[in-house]
Amino acid sequence: MLLTTRQAAARLGVTPRQVRRYVSRGLLQAHPLGDYPTAPLAITEESVAHLVEVRAAHPLPRRQRTLVAQRSEP
């Protein structure tokens, strides 16, 4: 099954921008839905599930979690 950037972000508990960063780093598998640079992405559900497992097994150190939380606040 394929997910939108927003759906993947909701499952990962991050922003859609962070999902795009994960895709660019190769942490998520995605397919562009068009032949132009700003085409929306279709992200594989399997890669999202795998990243959830990896993040659960290797959580961020407390300091990084605090910095991530502070950046996401308005």
C-alpha positions as CSV (number, residue, x, y, z in Angstrom):
1,M,0.0,0.0,0.0
2,L,1.2,3.5,-0.7
3,L,0.9,6.5,1.6
4,T,0.9,10.2,1.1
5,T,3.5,12.4,2.7
6,R,0.9,13.5,5.3
7,Q,-0.2,10.0,6.1
8,A,3.4,8.8,6.5
9,A,4.1,11.8,8.8
10,A,1.1,11.0,11.0
11,R,2.2,7.4,11.4
12,L,5.8,8.5,12.2
13,G,4.8,11.4,14.5
14,V,6.8,13.9,12.4
15,T,6.1,16.7,10.0
16,P,5.6,16.1,6.2
17,R,8.9,18.0,5.7
18,Q,10.7,15.5,7.9
19,V,9.2,12.7,5.8
20,R,10.7,14.3,2.7
21,R,14.0,14.5,4.4
22,Y,13.8,10.8,5.3
23,V,13.1,10.1,1.6
24,S,16.0,12.1,0.4
25,R,18.3,10.3,2.9
26,G,17.1,6.9,1.7
27,L,15.4,6.0,5.0
28,L,12.0,5.8,3.3
29,Q,11.1,4.3,-0.1
30,A,9.0,6.6,-2.2
31,H,7.9,7.0,-5.8
32,P,7.1,10.4,-7.3
33,L,3.6,10.7,-8.8
34,G,4.8,12.7,-11.8
35,D,7.8,13.6,-13.9
36,Y,8.5,17.0,-12.4
37,P,10.6,18.1,-9.4
38,T,7.7,19.0,-7.1
39,A,5.6,15.9,-7.8
40,P,3.9,14.5,-4.7
41,L,5.4,11.3,-3.3
42,A,3.8,7.9,-2.8
43,I,5.6,6.3,0.2
44,T,5.6,2.6,0.8
45,E,3.8,1.5,3.9
46,E,6.5,-1.2,4.4
47,S,9.3,1.4,4.6
48,V,7.3,3.4,7.1
49,A,6.7,0.3,9.3
50,H,10.4,-0.5,9.1
51,L,11.4,3.0,10.1
52,V,9.0,2.8,13.1
53,E,10.6,-0.4,14.2
54,V,14.1,1.0,13.8
55,R,13.2,4.1,15.7
56,A,11.7,2.0,18.5
57,A,14.8,-0.1,18.8
58,H,17.1,2.9,18.7
59,P,15.4,5.9,20.2
60,L,17.0,9.3,20.0
61,P,19.0,10.4,23.1
62,R,17.1,12.5,25.5
63,R,18.8,15.8,24.4
64,Q,17.9,15.2,20.7
65,R,14.2,14.4,21.6
66,T,14.1,17.7,23.5
67,L,15.5,19.7,20.6
68,V,13.1,18.0,18.1
69,A,10.1,18.8,20.4
70,Q,11.2,22.4,20.8
71,R,11.4,22.8,17.0
72,S,8.0,21.4,16.4
73,E,6.3,23.8,18.8
74,P,4.6,26.9,17.3
